[in-house]
Amino acid sequence: NMGCPVPKVTKNEAGSRLLLNPDKVYDVVKAVSSAIDLPLTVKIRIGWDSDHLYAVENAKAIEAAGGAAVAMHARTRAQLYEGKADWTWLEKVAGNINIPFIGNGDVKTPEDAKRMIDETGVDAVMIGRAALGNPWMLHRTEHYLRTGELLPEPTVDEKMRIAKIHLQRLVDLKGDNLASREFRQHAAYYLKGAKRAAKVKVAVNQATTQEEIVTILDDFVAQN
């Protein structure tokens, strides 16, 4: 992952800090690809900041070093996750490498995914934050790209049904106490855009057990 923008990573010359030096990108990918038998994929960004945009050079270095595919988030490290993704850089990279190229950034709907493919020539699309609390995004996008049919958004009832399954699996993995607290951030995504969501999020954030959260979500469904 050469796209990670987190300071504790970049201060150690790792993550997106590597994007400042295509030669080092080559060396790292070469060392790893030579040491393993599995295909090596590499995630990058378009550059460190607006003055250091080496996306094409880095992608070509990855290909030359034995990388099997490249995924690129069309923002700089300086942008983090803010501002608009610059898809023009996806098109530039797509035209300069021969290994599979995966585009990422601002794909919020199935239509966005198709538009990215059509406009930039990427081979595939990587969906990130848009899938948080919205796993249907993946199936709806795949279906739309394959058939041209846009499936409907899930109902509140369906969202809460999956949210409870998500919570149950967290409990199975980490226990009720920790899972109930960790689920708070996920609940906010499942509730996004729904009526009365703000009050429900407050209630979930105050809950400390799976049973409490399930009751809150069931009551929410009953009132919608």
N, C-alpha and C positions, 0 to 999 in steps of 0.2 A: 504494500500500500504506500505509494509515493504521493498520495493525495492528502494524507492526514495533515490538518492545519494546526493541531493542538500544540501550544508552546512547549510543553514538557517533552514532546517528541521532536519538534523542529530544532530545539536548542541543542540536541544531541546529534545534529547533522543527519537526521532521519526524516521520514515522512516527506512532506512537500519541500523541505529544505533541499533535498536532492535535486529538485527541478532546476536549480541554478547551475547545475554542472552536468551536461549531457554525457561527458566522458565518465563521470562517476556513476551515472545511471547505467551506462553500458557495463561498467565493471561489476556492479552489484548484480545485474540481471545475468551476466555471463557466469558469475560465480555460482549463483543459485541454480540456473538452468543446467549447468554442467554437473551439479551434485545430486540432481534428482532425476527420476524416470517419469515423473508426471508432467503434464503440460503446465507451464508457468504463465499465469496472467498477471498483468501489472495495471494498477489504477494510478492515474495521474490527474493533475489539473492543467489548465492552459499555461500556467506559469506562477512565479512567486508573487509578482505584482505587475502593474501595467507597464513597467519599464523592463521587465524581464520575462518575456513571453517566448519560451523555447519549446512550445508544444510539438512542433513538427520535428525539431532536432531530437527531442527526447523520445518521441514515438519511433523514429527511425533507429535510434540507438537501441531501443528495446527489441525491435525486430531483428537488428543485426546481431544482437547478443543471444538470440535464441528464444525470445519471448513468444508464446503461442498466440496471445491476443492482448490488446490494449483496451482499457476502459478509461474514458476521460470525462471528468466533471468540468463543464465549460465555465468555470469561475477561477479566479486566481486565489492564491492562498490569502492574500490581503483582504479579499472579499469575504472570506469564510463562507457563510451561507446567505449573505445579504446581496442586495442588488440583483440585477438580471444576468442570467447565464448568457454568454456570448456564443451562440451556435455557429457563427461564421468560422470559429476556430475548429469546430467539428468537421466542417467541410474541408478546411485546409489540410487537416491531418488525414482525413479519409482518402484524399487524392494523392497522398504521399507514402502510404504503406500498403503492403499486400497481405498482411495477417488480419484476422477478424478484428473489427474496430467497433467498440460499444460506446454509445453516447449517453451522457448523464447530465442532468441539470434542467430544472423547470419542466419536467414531465409530470403534470398534475392530473391529466385526463387521458383516456385512450386516444382522443383526437390529437393531443400533444405528441404522443408517441409516433403516430403516423406522420404527423407534420415534420417531426425531427428526421425520420427516415427519408421522407420525400425531399426535404430541403437540403439535407447535409450529406446524404449518401452513406450514413453509418450502416453497419451490418445488423446491429441490434441495439436495443434500448435498455438502460439500467434504471430502474425505478427505486428511489430511496425514500425520502420523507413522506411522499404521497401515499405510501403503503402503510404508514403508521395509523393504527386504528381503522384501517381501510384495506384489509387483505383482498377484498373483492376487486380492487384496482388491478391486480395482477391478472386474474381470470378475465375480467372485462376487457383489458387491453389486448391480451392474447386472442380472445374471441373476435374483437373488432378488427385486428390486423389480419386475421385469417379469413373472416367472412364478410367484413364490412358492416356487420350488424352491431349496433350499440345497445348493449344490455342495460336495463334500468338500474338505477342506484338501489342499494339495499334499503329495506324499510328499517325504521327504528327498532321494531321487534327483532328483525334478523341481526341487526348490529349488536343488540344487547345479548342475544342468544350466543353469538360468537364471543362476545366480551366475557361472558360467564365461563365458557369453555377455556378461554385464554387464562382466566383467573384460576380455574381448577388445575390447569397444567402447571401454572406457577406454584401453586400450593403443593402439588405432587413433587415438584422439583426442589422447593426451598422451604417448605413448611408454611403454615398459616400466618404466623407473625410477620416474617419477612416478606412473604408474597403479597400480603394485604397492603403493605406499605409501598412496595415496588409497583403494584398495580395502579396506584394513583395516577402516575404519569400516563399510563396507557389508557386509563378511563377517560382522561381529558381528550384524547384523540378519538376514541369511539363516540364521544358525546358531541364532538365538534359540529356546529351548525344546527343542532337540534334545539327545539323550543324547551325552555326551562333548563337548559344545560348548565348554566352558571350555578343554580341552586343545587343541582344534583352533584356537580363537581365538589362543591363545598362539603356536602354530606359524605361523599366518598372519601374526601381528604381527612375527615374526622373519624371515619370508621377504622376499626383495628382488627376485624376478623372477616373471613370469607363470608360467613353467614350474614353479617351486617351489610356487606357490599351487595350480595345477591338480593337481599330484601329491598335495598335502595333501588337497584336496577329494575327489579320486578315492579315496584310501585311506579317507577318512571314510565315503564311500558304501559301499565294499566291506565295511566293518565294521558297517554298520547293517542 
